[in-house]
Amino acid sequence: MFKLSDFFIMLAVAVSFAVSGLLWFEGKQLEGLFTAIWVPSILAFGIYFKLSSLLARRD
């Protein structure tokens, strides 16, 4: 059930989260918040594409 594409989505989420934390603690709070917004966006796109492929396979 866990595919290679899922791995890359989670990797992108982890990198985005790490970069946002790094920016935040370096004193660049605005850039850190902007980058932190990417995390739910990447997850939402991943969920959308996973559901699309599951529904296409079902038909």
PQR file with spaces between the fields and no chain letter, atoms N, CA, C, O and H, PARSE charges and radii, in Angstrom:
ATOM       1  N    MET     1       0.824   -1.196    0.000 -0.4000 1.5000
ATOM       2  CA   MET     1       0.000    0.000    0.000 -0.0000 2.0000
ATOM       3  C    MET     1       0.866    1.257    0.000  0.5500 1.7000
ATOM       4  O    MET     1       0.451    2.292   -0.522 -0.5500 1.4000
ATOM       5  N    PHE     2       2.048    1.179    0.572 -0.4000 1.5000
ATOM       6  CA   PHE     2       2.955    2.331    0.600 -0.0000 2.0000
ATOM       7  C    PHE     2       3.812    2.292   -0.649  0.5500 1.7000
ATOM       8  O    PHE     2       4.642    1.397   -0.808 -0.5500 1.4000
ATOM       9  H    PHE     2       2.385    0.338    0.996  0.4000 1.0000
ATOM      10  N    LYS     3       3.618    3.262   -1.542 -0.4000 1.5000
ATOM      11  CA   LYS     3       4.312    3.276   -2.827 -0.0000 2.0000
ATOM      12  C    LYS     3       5.477    4.250   -2.794  0.5500 1.7000
ATOM      13  O    LYS     3       5.656    5.001   -1.835 -0.5500 1.4000
ATOM      14  H    LYS     3       2.945    3.990   -1.413  0.4000 1.0000
ATOM      15  N    LEU     4       6.254    4.223   -3.848 -0.4000 1.5000
ATOM      16  CA   LEU     4       7.404    5.112   -3.957 -0.0000 2.0000
ATOM      17  C    LEU     4       6.962    6.575   -3.988  0.5500 1.7000
ATOM      18  O    LEU     4       7.641    7.438   -3.430 -0.5500 1.4000
ATOM      19  H    LEU     4       6.109    3.613   -4.627  0.4000 1.0000
ATOM      20  N    SER     5       5.840    6.858   -4.630 -0.4000 1.5000
ATOM      21  CA   SER     5       5.338    8.233   -4.670 -0.0000 2.0000
ATOM      22  C    SER     5       4.974    8.729   -3.273  0.5500 1.7000
ATOM      23  O    SER     5       5.161    9.906   -2.964 -0.5500 1.4000
ATOM      24  H    SER     5       5.289    6.157   -5.083  0.4000 1.0000
ATOM      25  N    ASP     6       4.458    7.838   -2.431 -0.4000 1.5000
ATOM      26  CA   ASP     6       4.149    8.212   -1.047 -0.0000 2.0000
ATOM      27  C    ASP     6       5.421    8.575   -0.288  0.5500 1.7000
ATOM      28  O    ASP     6       5.430    9.501    0.523 -0.5500 1.4000
ATOM      29  H    ASP     6       4.306    6.882   -2.682  0.4000 1.0000
ATOM      30  N    PHE     7       6.484    7.841   -0.560 -0.4000 1.5000
ATOM      31  CA   PHE     7       7.768    8.135    0.071 -0.0000 2.0000
ATOM      32  C    PHE     7       8.244    9.537   -0.302  0.5500 1.7000
ATOM      33  O    PHE     7       8.712   10.284    0.556 -0.5500 1.4000
ATOM      34  H    PHE     7       6.476    7.089   -1.219  0.4000 1.0000
ATOM      35  N    PHE     8       8.125    9.894   -1.584 -0.4000 1.5000
ATOM      36  CA   PHE     8       8.578   11.213   -2.021 -0.0000 2.0000
ATOM      37  C    PHE     8       7.710   12.331   -1.455  0.5500 1.7000
ATOM      38  O    PHE     8       8.214   13.413   -1.155 -0.5500 1.4000
ATOM      39  H    PHE     8       7.745    9.287   -2.282  0.4000 1.0000
ATOM      40  N    ILE     9       6.424   12.082   -1.308 -0.4000 1.5000
ATOM      41  CA   ILE     9       5.545   13.080   -0.699 -0.0000 2.0000
ATOM      42  C    ILE     9       5.935   13.310    0.751  0.5500 1.7000
ATOM      43  O    ILE     9       6.029   14.452    1.201 -0.5500 1.4000
ATOM      44  H    ILE     9       6.015   11.202   -1.552  0.4000 1.0000
ATOM      45  N    MET    10       6.162   12.225    1.483 -0.4000 1.5000
ATOM      46  CA   MET    10       6.565   12.359    2.887 -0.0000 2.0000
ATOM      47  C    MET    10       7.950   12.990    3.015  0.5500 1.7000
ATOM      48  O    MET    10       8.209   13.731    3.964 -0.5500 1.4000
ATOM      49  H    MET    10       6.086   11.297    1.118  0.4000 1.0000
ATOM      50  N    LEU    11       8.834   12.702    2.071 -0.4000 1.5000
ATOM      51  CA   LEU    11      10.153   13.327    2.065 -0.0000 2.0000
ATOM      52  C    LEU    11      10.029   14.835    1.844  0.5500 1.7000
ATOM      53  O    LEU    11      10.711   15.617    2.506 -0.5500 1.4000
ATOM      54  H    LEU    11       8.623   12.100    1.301  0.4000 1.0000
ATOM      55  N    ALA    12       9.161   15.246    0.917 -0.4000 1.5000
ATOM      56  CA   ALA    12       8.945   16.671    0.674 -0.0000 2.0000
ATOM      57  C    ALA    12       8.361   17.356    1.900  0.5500 1.7000
ATOM      58  O    ALA    12       8.733   18.484    2.220 -0.5500 1.4000
ATOM      59  H    ALA    12       8.606   14.611    0.379  0.4000 1.0000
ATOM      60  N    VAL    13       7.452   16.682    2.584 -0.4000 1.5000
ATOM      61  CA   VAL    13       6.870   17.233    3.810 -0.0000 2.0000
ATOM      62  C    VAL    13       7.940   17.390    4.884  0.5500 1.7000
ATOM      63  O    VAL    13       8.005   18.422    5.552 -0.5500 1.4000
ATOM      64  H    VAL    13       7.149   15.765    2.324  0.4000 1.0000
ATOM      65  N    ALA    14       8.775   16.375    5.050 -0.4000 1.5000
ATOM      66  CA   ALA    14       9.823   16.427    6.073 -0.0000 2.0000
ATOM      67  C    ALA    14      10.840   17.523    5.778  0.5500 1.7000
ATOM      68  O    ALA    14      11.268   18.232    6.689 -0.5500 1.4000
ATOM      69  H    ALA    14       8.722   15.536    4.508  0.4000 1.0000
ATOM      70  N    VAL    15      11.227   17.666    4.520 -0.4000 1.5000
ATOM      71  CA   VAL    15      12.181   18.716    4.147 -0.0000 2.0000
ATOM      72  C    VAL    15      11.570   20.086    4.374  0.5500 1.7000
ATOM      73  O    VAL    15      12.231   20.978    4.905 -0.5500 1.4000
ATOM      74  H    VAL    15      10.879   17.090    3.780  0.4000 1.0000
ATOM      75  N    SER    16      10.317   20.266    3.977 -0.4000 1.5000
ATOM      76  CA   SER    16       9.649   21.546    4.181 -0.0000 2.0000
ATOM      77  C    SER    16       9.538   21.884    5.658  0.5500 1.7000
ATOM      78  O    SER    16       9.759   23.028    6.055 -0.5500 1.4000
ATOM      79  H    SER    16       9.780   19.542    3.545  0.4000 1.0000
ATOM      80  N    PHE    17       9.197   20.893    6.471 -0.4000 1.5000
ATOM      81  CA   PHE    17       9.086   21.106    7.910 -0.0000 2.0000
ATOM      82  C    PHE    17      10.439   21.475    8.512  0.5500 1.7000
ATOM      83  O    PHE    17      10.526   22.375    9.348 -0.5500 1.4000
ATOM      84  H    PHE    17       9.017   19.964    6.149  0.4000 1.0000
ATOM      85  N    ALA    18      11.488   20.783    8.090 -0.4000 1.5000
ATOM      86  CA   ALA    18      12.829   21.061    8.611 -0.0000 2.0000
ATOM      87  C    ALA    18      13.311   22.449    8.198  0.5500 1.7000
ATOM      88  O    ALA    18      13.896   23.171    9.005 -0.5500 1.4000
ATOM      89  H    ALA    18      11.417   20.052    7.411  0.4000 1.0000
ATOM      90  N    VAL    19      13.067   22.816    6.955 -0.4000 1.5000
ATOM      91  CA   VAL    19      13.483   24.139    6.480 -0.0000 2.0000
ATOM      92  C    VAL    19      12.717   25.235    7.206  0.5500 1.7000
ATOM      93  O    VAL    19      13.294   26.262    7.563 -0.5500 1.4000
ATOM      94  H    VAL    19      12.592   22.229    6.300  0.4000 1.0000
ATOM      95  N    SER    20      11.423   25.027    7.428 -0.4000 1.5000
ATOM      96  CA   SER    20      10.645   26.053    8.130 -0.0000 2.0000
ATOM      97  C    SER    20      11.126   26.212    9.569  0.5500 1.7000
ATOM      98  O    SER    20      11.208   27.331   10.075 -0.5500 1.4000
ATOM      99  H    SER    20      10.954   24.193    7.138  0.4000 1.0000
ATOM     100  N    GLY    21      11.442   25.110   10.226 -0.4000 1.5000
ATOM     101  CA   GLY    21      11.986   25.194   11.585 -0.0000 2.0000
ATOM     102  C    GLY    21      13.335   25.880   11.615  0.5500 1.7000
ATOM     103  O    GLY    21      13.608   26.692   12.499 -0.5500 1.4000
ATOM     104  H    GLY    21      11.375   24.201    9.815  0.4000 1.0000
ATOM     105  N    LEU    22      14.178   25.554   10.651 -0.4000 1.5000
ATOM     106  CA   LEU    22      15.496   26.188   10.562 -0.0000 2.0000
ATOM     107  C    LEU    22      15.367   27.693   10.357  0.5500 1.7000
ATOM     108  O    LEU    22      16.052   28.477   11.015 -0.5500 1.4000
ATOM     109  H    LEU    22      13.956   24.894    9.933  0.4000 1.0000
ATOM     110  N    LEU    23      14.489   28.091    9.445 -0.4000 1.5000
ATOM     111  CA   LEU    23      14.290   29.521    9.204 -0.0000 2.0000
ATOM     112  C    LEU    23      13.735   30.217   10.442  0.5500 1.7000
ATOM     113  O    LEU    23      14.162   31.321   10.780 -0.5500 1.4000
ATOM     114  H    LEU    23      13.933   27.454    8.911  0.4000 1.0000
ATOM     115  N    TRP    24      12.791   29.581   11.111 -0.4000 1.5000
ATOM     116  CA   TRP    24      12.186   30.173   12.302 -0.0000 2.0000
ATOM     117  C    TRP    24      13.232   30.426   13.377  0.5500 1.7000
ATOM     118  O    TRP    24      13.292   31.515   13.949 -0.5500 1.4000
ATOM     119  H    TRP    24      12.444   28.684   10.837  0.4000 1.0000
ATOM     120  N    PHE    25      14.052   29.424   13.651 -0.4000 1.5000
ATOM     121  CA   PHE    25      15.022   29.554   14.736 -0.0000 2.0000
ATOM     122  C    PHE    25      16.246   30.380   14.351  0.5500 1.7000
ATOM     123  O    PHE    25      17.040   30.744   15.218 -0.5500 1.4000
ATOM     124  H    PHE    25      14.003   28.539   13.186  0.4000 1.0000
ATOM     125  N    GLU    26      16.407   30.680   13.062 -0.4000 1.5000
ATOM     126  CA   GLU    26      17.455   31.603   12.636 -0.0000 2.0000
ATOM     127  C    GLU    26      16.996   33.052   12.743  0.5500 1.7000
ATOM     128  O    GLU    26      17.771   33.970   12.475 -0.5500 1.4000
ATOM     129  H    GLU    26      15.762   30.384   12.358  0.4000 1.0000
ATOM     130  N    GLY    27      15.752   33.259   13.129 -0.4000 1.5000
ATOM     131  CA   GLY    27      15.239   34.611   13.289 -0.0000 2.0000
ATOM     132  C    GLY    27      14.448   35.119   12.102  0.5500 1.7000
ATOM     133  O    GLY    27      14.041   36.281   12.084 -0.5500 1.4000
ATOM     134  H    GLY    27      15.123   32.513   13.346  0.4000 1.0000
ATOM     135  N    LYS    28      14.224   34.273   11.114 -0.4000 1.5000
ATOM     136  CA   LYS    28      13.451   34.661    9.932 -0.0000 2.0000
ATOM     137  C    LYS    28      12.048   34.071   10.061  0.5500 1.7000
ATOM     138  O    LYS    28      11.678   33.137    9.350 -0.5500 1.4000
ATOM     139  H    LYS    28      14.555   33.330   11.129  0.4000 1.0000
ATOM     140  N    GLN    29      11.275   34.645   10.993 -0.4000 1.5000
ATOM     141  CA   GLN    29       9.971   34.078   11.322 -0.0000 2.0000
ATOM     142  C    GLN    29       8.995   34.114   10.143  0.5500 1.7000
ATOM     143  O    GLN    29       8.254   33.155    9.928 -0.5500 1.4000
ATOM     144  H    GLN    29      11.575   35.404   11.571  0.4000 1.0000
ATOM     145  N    LEU    30       8.989   35.197    9.389 -0.4000 1.5000
ATOM     146  CA   LEU    30       8.050   35.305    8.273 -0.0000 2.0000
ATOM     147  C    LEU    30       8.335   34.250    7.207  0.5500 1.7000
ATOM     148  O    LEU    30       7.416   33.611    6.695 -0.5500 1.4000
ATOM     149  H    LEU    30       9.591   35.975    9.564  0.4000 1.0000
ATOM     150  N    GLU    31       9.609   34.073    6.877 -0.4000 1.5000
ATOM     151  CA   GLU    31       9.975   33.050    5.896 -0.0000 2.0000
ATOM     152  C    GLU    31       9.676   31.649    6.434  0.5500 1.7000
ATOM     153  O    GLU    31       9.265   30.765    5.682 -0.5500 1.4000
ATOM     154  H    GLU    31      10.356   34.592    7.293  0.4000 1.0000
ATOM     155  N    GLY    32       9.885   31.454    7.732 -0.4000 1.5000
ATOM     156  CA   GLY    32       9.582   30.168    8.348 -0.0000 2.0000
ATOM     157  C    GLY    32       8.101   29.844    8.304  0.5500 1.7000
ATOM     158  O    GLY    32       7.720   28.704    8.036 -0.5500 1.4000
ATOM     159  H    GLY    32      10.219   32.172    8.343  0.4000 1.0000
ATOM     160  N    LEU    33       7.263   30.840    8.566 -0.4000 1.5000
ATOM     161  CA   LEU    33       5.813   30.620    8.491 -0.0000 2.0000
ATOM     162  C    LEU    33       5.366   30.338    7.060  0.5500 1.7000
ATOM     163  O    LEU    33       4.512   29.483    6.825 -0.5500 1.4000
ATOM     164  H    LEU    33       7.573   31.765    8.784  0.4000 1.0000
ATOM     165  N    PHE    34       5.950   31.064    6.107 -0.4000 1.5000
ATOM     166  CA   PHE    34       5.604   30.843    4.702 -0.0000 2.0000
ATOM     167  C    PHE    34       5.950   29.418    4.279  0.5500 1.7000
ATOM     168  O    PHE    34       5.168   28.754    3.599 -0.5500 1.4000
ATOM     169  H    PHE    34       6.644   31.759    6.298  0.4000 1.0000
ATOM     170  N    THR    35       7.120   28.961    4.685 -0.4000 1.5000
ATOM     171  CA   THR    35       7.538   27.604    4.338 -0.0000 2.0000
ATOM     172  C    THR    35       6.713   26.564    5.087  0.5500 1.7000
ATOM     173  O    THR    35       6.463   25.482    4.555 -0.5500 1.4000
ATOM     174  H    THR    35       7.756   29.500    5.238  0.4000 1.0000
ATOM     175  N    ALA    36       6.288   26.867    6.303 -0.4000 1.5000
ATOM     176  CA   ALA    36       5.472   25.927    7.078 -0.0000 2.0000
ATOM     177  C    ALA    36       4.105   25.715    6.435  0.5500 1.7000
ATOM     178  O    ALA    36       3.500   24.658    6.613 -0.5500 1.4000
ATOM     179  H    ALA    36       6.491   27.746    6.735  0.4000 1.0000
ATOM     180  N    ILE    37       3.616   26.693    5.698 -0.4000 1.5000
ATOM     181  CA   ILE    37       2.330   26.551    5.009 -0.0000 2.0000
ATOM     182  C    ILE    37       2.417   25.483    3.919  0.5500 1.7000
ATOM     183  O    ILE    37       1.396   24.910    3.540 -0.5500 1.4000
ATOM     184  H    ILE    37       4.108   27.552    5.554  0.4000 1.0000
ATOM     185  N    TRP    38       3.610   25.210    3.414 -0.4000 1.5000
ATOM     186  CA   TRP    38       3.770   24.197    2.373 -0.0000 2.0000
ATOM     187  C    TRP    38       3.425   22.801    2.875  0.5500 1.7000
ATOM     188  O    TRP    38       2.954   21.969    2.100 -0.5500 1.4000
ATOM     189  H    TRP    38       4.440   25.676    3.722  0.4000 1.0000
ATOM     190  N    VAL    39       3.650   22.533    4.154 -0.4000 1.5000
ATOM     191  CA   VAL    39       3.457   21.176    4.689 -0.0000 2.0000
ATOM     192  C    VAL    39       2.027   20.676    4.458  0.5500 1.7000
ATOM     193  O    VAL    39       1.864   19.613    3.858 -0.5500 1.4000
ATOM     194  H    VAL    39       4.032   23.209    4.783  0.4000 1.0000
ATOM     195  N    PRO    40       0.981   21.387    4.904 -0.5600 1.5000
ATOM     196  CA   PRO    40      -0.371   20.875    4.638  0.2800 2.0000
ATOM     197  C    PRO    40      -0.732   20.909    3.158  0.5500 1.7000
ATOM     198  O    PRO    40      -1.541   20.102    2.700 -0.5500 1.4000
ATOM     199  N    SER    41      -0.140   21.838    2.404 -0.4000 1.5000
ATOM     200  CA   SER    41      -0.416   21.887    0.969 -0.0000 2.0000
ATOM     201  C    SER    41       0.128   20.650    0.266  0.5500 1.7000
ATOM     202  O    SER    41      -0.557   20.055   -0.566 -0.5500 1.4000
ATOM     203  H    SER    41       0.517   22.494    2.776  0.4000 1.0000
ATOM     204  N    ILE    42       1.351   20.264    0.595 -0.4000 1.5000
ATOM     205  CA   ILE    42       1.942   19.066   -0.004 -0.0000 2.0000
ATOM     206  C    ILE    42       1.136   17.829    0.384  0.5500 1.7000
ATOM     207  O    ILE    42       0.872   16.967   -0.454 -0.5500 1.4000
ATOM     208  H    ILE    42       1.907   20.748    1.271  0.4000 1.0000
ATOM     209  N    LEU    43       0.745   17.743    1.654 -0.4000 1.5000
ATOM     210  CA   LEU    43      -0.071   16.605    2.094 -0.0000 2.0000
ATOM     211  C    LEU    43      -1.418   16.570    1.374  0.5500 1.7000
ATOM     212  O    LEU    43      -1.892   15.497    1.000 -0.5500 1.4000
ATOM     213  H    LEU    43       0.959   18.443    2.335  0.4000 1.0000
ATOM     214  N    ALA    44      -2.034   17.729    1.178 -0.4000 1.5000
ATOM     215  CA   ALA    44      -3.324   17.783    0.484 -0.0000 2.0000
ATOM     216  C    ALA    44      -3.190   17.320   -0.962  0.5500 1.7000
ATOM     217  O    ALA    44      -4.029   16.562   -1.448 -0.5500 1.4000
ATOM     218  H    ALA    44      -1.649   18.600    1.482  0.4000 1.0000
ATOM     219  N    PHE    45      -2.142   17.768   -1.656 -0.4000 1.5000
ATOM     220  CA   PHE    45      -1.921   17.304   -3.027 -0.0000 2.0000
ATOM     221  C    PHE    45      -1.667   15.799   -3.059  0.5500 1.7000
ATOM     222  O    PHE    45      -2.166   15.106   -3.945 -0.5500 1.4000
ATOM     223  H    PHE    45      -1.460   18.383   -1.261  0.4000 1.0000
ATOM     224  N    GLY    46      -0.901   15.294   -2.108 -0.4000 1.5000
ATOM     225  CA   GLY    46      -0.639   13.861   -2.049 -0.0000 2.0000
ATOM     226  C    GLY    46      -1.905   13.056   -1.837  0.5500 1.7000
ATOM     227  O    GLY    46      -2.108   12.030   -2.487 -0.5500 1.4000
ATOM     228  H    GLY    46      -0.495   15.857   -1.388  0.4000 1.0000
ATOM     229  N    ILE    47      -2.760   13.513   -0.933 -0.4000 1.5000
ATOM     230  CA   ILE    47      -4.028   12.825   -0.680 -0.0000 2.0000
ATOM     231  C    ILE    47      -4.918   12.872   -1.914  0.5500 1.7000
ATOM     232  O    ILE    47      -5.559   11.879   -2.260 -0.5500 1.4000
ATOM     233  H    ILE    47      -2.595   14.346   -0.405  0.4000 1.0000
ATOM     234  N    TYR    48      -4.960   14.018   -2.576 -0.4000 1.5000
ATOM     235  CA   TYR    48      -5.784   14.159   -3.778 -0.0000 2.0000
ATOM     236  C    TYR    48      -5.348   13.178   -4.864  0.5500 1.7000
ATOM     237  O    TYR    48      -6.178   12.475   -5.442 -0.5500 1.4000
ATOM     238  H    TYR    48      -4.440   14.825   -2.295  0.4000 1.0000
ATOM     239  N    PHE    49      -4.042   13.134   -5.139 -0.4000 1.5000
ATOM     240  CA   PHE    49      -3.566   12.249   -6.199 -0.0000 2.0000
ATOM     241  C    PHE    49      -3.712   10.774   -5.818  0.5500 1.7000
ATOM     242  O    PHE    49      -3.970    9.938   -6.684 -0.5500 1.4000
ATOM     243  H    PHE    49      -3.369   13.705   -4.669  0.4000 1.0000
ATOM     244  N    LYS    50      -3.552   10.448   -4.549 -0.4000 1.5000
ATOM     245  CA   LYS    50      -3.739    9.061   -4.113 -0.0000 2.0000
ATOM     246  C    LYS    50      -5.205    8.648   -4.262  0.5500 1.7000
ATOM     247  O    LYS    50      -5.497    7.553   -4.740 -0.5500 1.4000
ATOM     248  H    LYS    50      -3.343   11.127   -3.845  0.4000 1.0000
ATOM     249  N    LEU    51      -6.118    9.521   -3.854 -0.4000 1.5000
ATOM     250  CA   LEU    51      -7.543    9.213   -4.022 -0.0000 2.0000
ATOM     251  C    LEU    51      -7.929    9.122   -5.490  0.5500 1.7000
ATOM     252  O    LEU    51      -8.732    8.270   -5.870 -0.5500 1.4000
ATOM     253  H    LEU    51      -5.881   10.411   -3.466  0.4000 1.0000
ATOM     254  N    SER    52      -7.364    9.993   -6.315 -0.4000 1.5000
ATOM     255  CA   SER    52      -7.654    9.945   -7.747 -0.0000 2.0000
ATOM     256  C    SER    52      -7.222    8.618   -8.354  0.5500 1.7000
ATOM     257  O    SER    52      -7.951    8.025   -9.150 -0.5500 1.4000
ATOM     258  H    SER    52      -6.711   10.685   -6.006  0.4000 1.0000
ATOM     259  N    SER    53      -6.037    8.155   -7.976 -0.4000 1.5000
ATOM     260  CA   SER    53      -5.567    6.881   -8.529 -0.0000 2.0000
ATOM     261  C    SER    53      -6.384    5.706   -7.995  0.5500 1.7000
ATOM     262  O    SER    53      -6.649    4.755   -8.730 -0.5500 1.4000
ATOM     263  H    SER    53      -5.445    8.637   -7.330  0.4000 1.0000
ATOM     264  N    LEU    54      -6.785    5.761   -6.728 -0.4000 1.5000
ATOM     265  CA   LEU    54      -7.606    4.678   -6.177 -0.0000 2.0000
ATOM     266  C    LEU    54      -8.981    4.625   -6.837  0.5500 1.7000
ATOM     267  O    LEU    54      -9.494    3.543   -7.122 -0.5500 1.4000
ATOM     268  H    LEU    54      -6.570    6.533   -6.131  0.4000 1.0000
ATOM     269  N    LEU    55      -9.574    5.783   -7.078 -0.4000 1.5000
ATOM     270  CA   LEU    55     -10.886    5.812   -7.727 -0.0000 2.0000
ATOM     271  C    LEU    55     -10.798    5.394   -9.186  0.5500 1.7000
ATOM     272  O    LEU    55     -11.715    4.753   -9.699 -0.5500 1.4000
ATOM     273  H    LEU    55      -9.158    6.662   -6.846  0.4000 1.0000
ATOM     274  N    ALA    56      -9.710    5.746   -9.863 -0.4000 1.5000
ATOM     275  CA   ALA    56      -9.548    5.344  -11.257 -0.0000 2.0000
ATOM     276  C    ALA    56      -9.347    3.834  -11.359  0.5500 1.7000
ATOM     277  O    ALA    56      -9.808    3.210  -12.315 -0.5500 1.4000
ATOM     278  H    ALA    56      -8.965    6.267   -9.447  0.4000 1.0000
ATOM     279  N    ARG    57      -8.674    3.252  -10.395 -0.4000 1.5000
ATOM     280  CA   ARG    57      -8.446    1.813  -10.382 -0.0000 2.0000
ATOM     281  C    ARG    57      -9.738    1.048  -10.095  0.5500 1.7000
ATOM     282  O    ARG    57      -9.925   -0.075  -10.564 -0.5500 1.4000
ATOM     283  H    ARG    57      -8.299    3.759   -9.618  0.4000 1.0000
ATOM     284  N    ARG    58     -10.620    1.667   -9.324 -0.4000 1.5000
ATOM     285  CA   ARG    58     -11.872    1.014   -8.943 -0.0000 2.0000
ATOM     286  C    ARG    58     -12.846    0.919  -10.115  0.5500 1.7000
ATOM     287  O    ARG    58     -13.632   -0.024  -10.204 -0.5500 1.4000
ATOM     288  H    ARG    58     -10.468    2.579   -8.943  0.4000 1.0000
ATOM     289  N    ASP    59     -12.787    1.901  -11.012 -0.4000 1.5000
ATOM     290  CA   ASP    59     -13.737    1.924  -12.151 -0.0000 2.0000
ATOM     291  C    ASP    59     -13.383    0.950  -13.233  0.5500 1.7000
ATOM     292  O    ASP    59     -14.086    0.862  -14.240 -0.5500 1.4000
ATOM     293  H    ASP    59     -12.149    2.667  -10.941  0.4000 1.0000
